[in-house]
Structures are given as C-alpha cells and as structure tokens.
Amino acid sequence: MKRMKAKRHRQSDGAAAKLLRFFGALCALAILALNFTDPMIEARRLPGAIFIDGGAAEDALFSGGKAVTAAYSGDETLGEKRLSVRLFGLIELAGAEVFRMERPSVIPCGNAVGIAIHTRGVLVVGLGSFKDGAGKSVCPAQRSGLRAGDLITEVNGCAIASAEELQLAVNARPDGTELTVERSGKPLIIFAAPVRAADGEMKLGAWVRDSTVGIGTLSFIDAGTNASAALGHAVLDGDTGKLLPVLSGREVAATILGVSRGRSGTPGELMGTFSEESGEIGSVELNCSLGVFGRLGSGGEASEVISGKTAIPLAFPSEVHTGEALLLAQIDGNGPKEYACRIVRCSRQDRPDQKGLVIEITDEALLSATGGIVQGMSGSPIIQDGRLAGVVTHVFINDPTRGHGIYAFWMYESLVK
C-alpha cells in the first residue's frame, strides 16, 4: 500500500513539473511575441527627452504610431507634455518629457584656437620636501594636511591669483599662514607654518599652478549673442586631473604646423603654436565638464573666424540619428574644411553628458592625413541634415577612426546660462 501511494505521489509530481514547464514555455513565447508588438517597438525608439519648436511631438517622432499617447504633465518642473508608450493603453513601458522651445541658430566654426586660462586661486599640483637651514628635510605643506588637487583661494584672508602672490603672502607671515582651500568643491581652512629653506626663502613645500595653455577647436558661436563654445570637455590640470576654475582667459588664433597621425594604441595630435602676440578671437569665462565658454571679440581675428560662415539651426538631441554627417575640422594652415563622417550610435539622454554620440571618420583625405580623430580636434562641430548635431570630444585609443561626441544642444544650454 505504501509503495502504491509513493508511486501515485511520483506520478503527481511528474505531472506538476510538466505543467510548470508548459506554462514556463508559454510565458517565454508570450514575452518573445510581446517584444515585437507596436508598444515595445515604440518604447525602444523613444528618446530620453524630446525637444520641439512647434507642432505635435508625437507626430514628429512617431508618424502614426498607435502605441504612443500624449498627456499633459502635472509637474511644472518637467516639460509641457509627456509622451508615453503604453501596453494595452494602460501600462506605461516608456516615457519622455516634451520640451517646447524656440530653436536657436548657431555659427559652426571648426577653427584651431589657442586657449590660455588663468585660474581662480592657485592649484596645488604636488608636495615636495626641501632642506631647511639646518640641513633637515622638511615639508610644512604635507604636515599641515595640504593635498595635491587643493585650490588655494586666499592666504591670511586675502584673495590670491598667482604663485607670486602666494609667495609674497607667505613671506609676510613667517610665523604661520592661514590658507583658504577648496577641496572637492568644499571650503576648508588649513594652518601651515612655512620654514626658511637653506636658500633663505620661506617655503611651504607645495608645487602650485596658476595658469595653463593648450590648443583645441572652436565649436560654434551663438548667432544672437556672440557667445562662444569650444572643446566639448573641460580643460583639466595635467598633473592632478582636476578641473581648472577660470579667473580670466582668452582664445587666440593658432598656427597648425603639422599632424602626428593616430594609430591603434597611440592617439595622434595636432601640432601647433601661438603666443602672446597672437590675434585674440575672444574671451574665456567658464571651464566646465561640457566645454570652454566665452564671448567672441570684436577684432580682426574674431571677424576672420566667422567670415563667410552662415548660421544654421541647432539640432535637438531627439532629432540626431545614425547615418551620414559632416565634420568641420582644421588640420593645416588653410582653415577648417568639411570631412565626411558617420554617426554610428546615439544615446538616449535627458541630461548632459560628454559621450552621447559615437562617430566614425569615413573621409579618405582626413584618414590619410591624420588617421582619424587626433588630439586638438576636440570641439570640431558635427553637422547632420543641415543642423549642428554634435561636437567631437574624445578619440577611441584603440581605433582612431572612431570617437565620442557630445550633443551640441547640451553645450548651448551651458552657453546661455
């Protein structure tokens, strides 16, 4: 009897397992089929945010898509409308805020420029010991808690803007120095006691930097205000990797002397020069993660930059798509030229990021001259469908024919703030 009951239990368990497998397979098929329904297809196509300058957003993006519905947003901090993709008209699979705004016009540039920045305060780039009058190795800065990457903005309550001013302030208070420091964006007070070195100078044992220079590409000019945008990424200190806050700065005409071609594993570089006597193009007023921003000047070099150029519409992120595009870049002394490229990936974004696009250089002349994207081309504008779509930001180290780009819209937003 017990054996018969055990057998019936085994039969019952086997039937239940088969039933579970059947329902599992059925669910898997249903999910697979759901993936090809209109709502799921529309959900995959929905961008992170939609920007329009008129007309119905849903018609502009999903001509006749039955799975798409639009409803007014109840949150004043969001867009005027919210575009939704719903399953059976009930369950939202994806959604995007719709922002209505007037479309800006910008002048794409592509000119190589020299960028000179004087920092707000002085940046500590390293600490080092030195010999005091008794021959002992000391480092007061390290003992006080000062770190590489700290930005010294004041000494003994007085603002400083150069290494010379820091040294003068230290000399004035040999008994002790109060440093106002910014560390990771937060203010900090540090007390340091300078030591007289063997050469007679009062020293802290800190290496500091108060300026930097480099070559990049001017991206575009706002046609209405003459505000300028360049690079598509921040200027960082080469030793600490810290962003350099701007006290003042300028963009000047740069002379391109040659190109070091890029190859897998080794990025190429534009080789150029500029000097104090180089013609000024404009100012530098802001250095942030999205680029370097300022204002076009009124001199001859500034006029030369925009001479013969025409303002074009700015593309909203939701309008940029994979496919053919043009790159404006300067790789020699003859000014910027148009080169063929392809946008191979567009990220869905509803907030700024440096790496929204992946582009591939397809122009044989550019590939022959540079191997693709090289250092110094950061900021080169990308034009698609007659609109400014993006700006080159980084090269792929292992494939110089490809690189990242930022949506030009995000740079424009920083430009007008």
C-alpha positions in Angstrom: 0.0 0.0 0.0 2.8 2.4 0.9 4.6 1.6 -2.3 1.4 2.4 -4.3 1.0 5.8 -2.5 4.6 6.6 -3.2 4.1 5.8 -6.9 1.0 8.0 -7.1 3.0 10.8 -5.4 5.8 10.4 -8.0 3.2 10.5 -10.9 1.6 13.6 -9.4 4.9 15.4 -9.0 5.9 14.5 -12.6 2.6 15.9 -13.9 3.0 19.1 -11.9 6.6 19.5 -13.3 5.4 19.0 -16.8 2.6 21.6 -16.3 5.1 24.1 -14.9 7.4 23.6 -17.8 4.5 24.1 -20.2 3.4 27.3 -18.6 7.1 28.5 -18.5 7.5 27.9 -22.2 4.1 29.6 -22.8 5.2 32.7 -20.8 8.6 32.7 -22.7 6.7 32.7 -26.0 4.4 35.4 -24.8 7.3 37.6 -23.8 9.1 37.0 -27.1 5.9 37.9 -29.0 5.4 41.0 -26.8 8.8 42.2 -27.8 7.6 42.6 -31.4 4.3 44.4 -30.6 3.8 48.0 -31.6 4.2 49.3 -27.9 7.5 47.5 -27.4 8.9 48.7 -30.8 7.8 52.3 -30.0 9.3 52.0 -26.5 12.7 51.1 -27.9 12.5 54.2 -30.2 11.6 56.6 -27.5 14.4 59.1 -26.7 15.2 60.2 -23.1 13.7 63.6 -23.8 12.0 65.3 -26.7 12.7 68.9 -27.7 10.4 70.6 -30.3 9.9 74.1 -31.6 6.3 73.6 -32.7 3.9 71.0 -33.9 2.8 67.8 -32.3 5.7 65.9 -30.7 4.1 62.5 -31.2 3.5 63.2 -34.9 7.1 64.5 -35.4 8.7 61.3 -33.9 6.2 58.5 -34.4 4.2 59.3 -37.5 1.0 57.3 -36.9 2.4 55.1 -34.1 -0.8 53.7 -32.4 1.1 52.7 -29.3 2.0 56.3 -28.5 -0.1 58.6 -26.3 0.5 62.2 -25.2 -0.7 63.6 -21.9 -0.2 67.0 -20.2 2.4 66.8 -17.4 1.3 67.8 -14.0 4.8 68.7 -12.9 5.8 72.3 -13.7 9.5 71.4 -13.5 9.1 69.0 -16.4 8.1 69.5 -20.0 4.7 70.8 -21.1 3.7 67.3 -22.2 4.7 63.8 -21.5 4.9 61.3 -24.4 4.1 57.7 -23.2 4.3 54.3 -24.7 1.6 52.1 -23.1 0.8 48.4 -23.2 -2.9 47.8 -23.9 -3.3 51.5 -23.3 -2.8 51.0 -19.5 0.8 50.0 -18.6 3.5 52.6 -19.4 6.5 50.9 -20.9 8.5 54.1 -21.5 8.0 57.8 -21.3 9.8 61.1 -22.2 9.2 64.7 -21.3 8.4 67.0 -24.1 10.1 70.4 -24.0 8.9 73.2 -26.3 11.4 76.0 -27.0 12.5 78.3 -29.8 15.2 76.7 -31.9 18.5 78.6 -31.7 20.7 79.5 -34.7 24.5 79.0 -34.3 27.5 79.5 -36.5 29.6 76.3 -36.7 33.4 77.1 -36.7 36.0 74.3 -36.5 38.9 76.7 -36.2 42.0 75.7 -34.3 42.5 78.0 -31.4 45.0 78.6 -28.6 43.4 78.6 -25.2 45.0 80.4 -22.3 43.4 80.2 -18.8 44.4 81.9 -15.6 43.0 80.1 -12.6 40.9 81.5 -9.8 43.4 80.9 -7.0 46.3 78.6 -7.3 46.1 74.8 -7.7 48.4 72.5 -5.7 49.8 70.1 -8.1 52.2 68.3 -5.8 54.1 68.4 -2.5 57.9 68.2 -2.0 60.4 68.2 0.7 63.3 70.7 0.9 66.3 71.3 3.2 65.9 73.8 6.0 68.7 76.0 7.4 70.0 73.0 9.5 70.0 70.7 6.5 67.0 68.8 7.7 64.4 67.6 5.0 61.0 69.2 5.8 57.6 69.6 4.1 55.3 72.0 6.0 52.5 71.7 3.5 52.3 67.9 4.0 52.5 68.3 7.8 49.6 70.8 7.7 47.3 68.5 5.7 47.5 70.2 2.3 47.0 67.9 -0.6 47.6 67.8 -4.4 44.4 68.9 -6.1 43.6 71.6 -3.4 42.8 75.0 -4.8 44.2 77.8 -2.6 42.0 80.9 -3.0 43.0 83.0 0.0 46.1 83.4 2.2 45.6 85.1 5.6 42.2 86.4 4.4 43.5 87.9 1.2 42.5 86.6 -2.2 45.4 85.4 -4.4 45.5 84.6 -8.1 49.1 83.7 -8.8 52.1 81.7 -7.4 53.9 85.1 -6.9 51.1 86.4 -4.7 51.1 83.2 -2.7 54.9 83.6 -2.1 54.5 87.2 -1.1 51.7 86.3 1.4 53.8 83.5 2.9 56.8 85.8 3.3 54.6 88.4 5.1 53.6 86.0 7.8 56.6 83.7 8.6 55.1 82.7 11.9 52.1 81.0 10.4 49.9 81.1 7.3 46.1 80.6 7.1 45.1 79.0 3.8 41.6 79.1 2.5 41.3 76.0 0.3 38.7 74.4 -1.9 38.8 70.6 -1.8 36.2 68.6 -3.8 34.1 71.8 -4.1 34.0 72.4 -0.3 35.8 75.3 1.5 38.4 74.3 4.1 40.8 76.3 6.4 44.3 75.0 6.8 47.0 76.4 9.0 50.6 76.0 7.8 53.9 77.2 9.3 56.4 78.0 6.5 60.0 77.1 7.1 63.0 79.1 6.0 64.9 77.0 3.4 68.7 76.7 3.0 68.5 79.4 0.3 66.8 81.9 2.7 63.3 81.7 1.2 60.2 81.0 3.3 58.6 77.8 1.8 55.6 75.5 2.3 56.9 72.7 0.1 53.9 72.9 -2.3 54.1 73.0 -6.1 51.4 75.2 -7.5 50.0 76.2 -10.9 48.1 79.4 -11.7 47.6 79.1 -15.5 47.6 76.7 -18.4 47.7 76.8 -22.2 46.8 74.4 -25.0 45.3 74.0 -28.5 41.8 72.9 -29.2 38.9 73.6 -31.6 36.3 76.4 -31.5 33.0 74.7 -31.9 30.3 77.3 -32.5 29.1 80.9 -31.9 25.6 81.8 -30.8 24.3 83.9 -33.7 22.3 86.2 -31.4 24.7 86.9 -28.6 28.2 86.1 -30.0 28.8 83.7 -27.0 31.3 81.0 -27.9 31.7 77.4 -27.1 34.8 75.2 -27.6 36.3 71.7 -26.9 33.2 69.8 -25.6 35.0 68.9 -22.4 36.8 70.6 -19.6 40.4 71.8 -19.5 41.9 69.7 -16.7 45.2 70.0 -15.0 47.7 67.6 -16.4 49.2 66.6 -13.1 46.2 66.2 -10.9 43.3 65.7 -13.4 41.4 68.5 -11.6 39.2 71.0 -13.5 40.8 74.4 -13.6 38.4 77.2 -12.5 38.6 80.3 -14.6 39.6 83.8 -13.3 40.3 85.1 -16.8 41.3 83.7 -20.1 41.3 84.1 -23.8 41.2 82.3 -27.1 43.7 83.3 -29.8 44.5 82.3 -33.4 46.7 79.2 -33.5 49.1 78.2 -36.3 48.9 74.5 -37.2 52.4 73.3 -38.0 51.7 69.6 -38.7 49.9 66.5 -37.6 51.1 63.4 -35.8 49.0 60.6 -37.2 47.0 58.4 -34.9 47.2 54.6 -34.8 45.8 51.9 -32.6 47.0 52.4 -29.1 48.6 55.8 -29.8 46.4 58.8 -30.4 47.6 61.4 -32.9 48.0 65.1 -32.2 47.7 68.4 -34.0 51.0 70.2 -33.6 50.5 74.0 -33.4 51.7 77.2 -31.7 50.5 80.5 -30.5 52.0 83.4 -28.5 51.1 86.5 -26.5 51.2 88.4 -29.8 48.7 86.0 -31.5 45.4 87.8 -32.6 42.7 87.5 -30.0 39.5 85.7 -31.0 37.6 86.1 -27.8 37.4 85.6 -24.0 37.3 82.5 -21.8 34.8 82.9 -19.0 33.8 79.4 -18.0 35.6 76.0 -17.9 33.2 73.1 -17.1 32.7 69.4 -18.0 30.8 70.4 -21.2 33.5 72.7 -22.6 35.1 76.1 -22.5 32.8 79.1 -22.9 33.3 82.7 -23.6 32.4 85.5 -26.0 33.6 86.4 -29.5 35.8 89.6 -29.6 35.5 92.5 -31.9 39.0 92.5 -33.5 40.2 91.3 -36.9 40.9 87.7 -35.8 37.3 87.4 -34.4 35.9 88.7 -37.7 38.1 86.2 -39.6 36.7 83.3 -37.7 33.1 83.9 -38.7 33.9 85.4 -42.1 32.0 83.6 -44.9 30.2 81.3 -42.4 26.4 81.0 -42.2 24.3 80.4 -39.1 22.4 77.1 -39.1 19.7 75.6 -36.8 20.8 73.7 -33.7 19.6 70.1 -33.6 17.7 68.9 -30.6 19.1 65.6 -29.2 15.9 63.7 -30.2 16.5 64.7 -33.8 20.0 63.4 -34.2 20.1 59.9 -35.7 22.6 57.4 -37.0 23.8 58.0 -40.6 25.9 60.3 -42.7 27.2 63.6 -41.3 29.9 66.2 -41.9 32.8 67.2 -39.6 34.3 70.6 -39.6 38.0 70.5 -38.6 41.2 72.4 -39.2 44.3 70.2 -39.7 46.6 72.6 -41.5 47.2 76.3 -42.1 44.3 76.7 -44.5 41.4 76.9 -42.0 38.6 74.4 -41.3 37.3 72.1 -44.0 34.3 69.7 -44.3 35.0 66.0 -44.0 32.7 63.1 -44.3 31.8 61.1 -41.2 29.1 58.8 -39.9 27.2 58.9 -36.6 27.1 55.2 -35.6 25.4 55.5 -32.2 23.1 58.0 -30.5 22.5 57.6 -26.7 19.1 58.4 -25.4 19.7 61.3 -23.0 17.6 63.6 -20.9 20.6 65.3 -19.2 24.0 66.5 -20.3 26.8 64.0 -20.9 30.1 64.2 -22.9 29.5 60.9 -24.6 26.1 61.0 -26.3 27.4 60.1 -29.8 29.8 57.7 -31.4 31.1 58.9 -34.7 33.3 57.3 -37.4 35.5 59.1 -39.8 34.8 58.0 -43.4 36.6 60.7 -45.4 39.6 59.3 -47.2 41.5 62.6 -47.2 41.2 63.0 -43.4 42.1 59.4 -42.8 45.2 59.7 -44.9 46.3 62.9 -43.2 45.5 62.2 -39.6 44.5 58.5 -39.3 41.1 59.7 -38.0 40.5 61.8 -34.9 43.5 63.3 -33.2 44.1 65.4 -30.1 43.4 69.0 -30.8 40.3 68.1 -32.8 38.2 68.1 -29.7 35.5 70.7 -30.3 35.1 70.0 -34.0 31.4 70.5 -35.0 29.3 67.7 -36.4 26.6 68.8 -38.9 23.7 66.5 -39.9 20.6 67.3 -42.0 21.7 71.0 -42.2 21.8 71.3 -38.4 24.5 71.4 -35.8 24.1 68.0 -34.2 27.2 67.5 -32.0 30.8 68.2 -31.2 33.8 65.8 -31.1 35.1 65.2 -27.5 37.3 62.1 -27.4 39.1 59.6 -29.7 39.0 55.8 -29.2 42.5 54.9 -28.2 42.4 51.5 -30.0 40.6 52.8 -33.0 41.4 56.4 -34.0 38.8 56.3 -36.8 36.1 56.5 -34.1 35.4 58.8 -31.2 32.8 60.2 -28.9 30.8 63.3 -29.3 28.5 65.4 -27.2 25.1 66.7 -28.4 25.7 70.4 -29.3 22.4 71.2 -27.5 23.9 70.4 -24.1 26.8 72.8 -24.8 24.4 75.5 -26.0 22.5 75.1 -22.7 25.7 75.9 -20.8 26.4 78.7 -23.2 23.2 80.7 -22.5 23.0 80.0 -18.7 
